[in-house]
Amino acid sequence: MPSPSTPYSSDYWLYTYLYNPLAARLCFIHPNWITFAALLLTIPVVVTLLHHSPLWCLVLLFTLRAALDCMDGAVARSCKSTSEWGALFDKISDNIFLMAVIATLLYCASVQHSLTSWKTGLLGIVGGMIVILTLCEAHAVHAGSLTDAMPITRVIHDNYTLCNGLSGALVWWLANRF
């Protein structure tokens, strides 16, 4: 995922002062290992949802996963180790995470027989938010430049870590309503 281009975004500051400087020092780690670590975070997210853990736990996991998702691209660019396979693996990792979260929420709802119409609607909104985050990231990568991307893609991309943290909070709230 390309770095945010405007200082008015939350991720611009993360890239400028955290991701890019750290990435320059992490060239000994292949970016695909960082993507794999992000993929492994799917397991604690699912466990956290199933056990109705505290809000901070899920927000932390979602934010950490978003940070690793940003970090793999920063390391790849900084260490000149970008590849088509790495970009594809990143998208596959994102989609596995997306499907696991939605499947876990549906499982929680079906086990407790509490899937009412408003909960189904909220589940659709959460799933839609996660799908939009994934598609916007893919669109930003495909466009190659954020200036060529749609305005909504730039907004969500430039605030990717924040959006993931908020998604985690919304998923926690929804999971605790079942």
Secondary structure, DSSP 8 states (H G I E B T S, - for coil): ------TTSHHHHHIIIIIHHHHHH-TTS-HHHHHHHHHHTHHHHHHHHHTT--HHHHHHHHHHHHHHHHHHHHHHHHTT---HHHHHHHHHHHHHHHHHHHHHHHHHHHHTT---HHHHHHHHHHHHHHHHHHHHHHHHHHHSSGGGS-HHHHHHHHTHHHHHHHHHHHHHHHHTT-
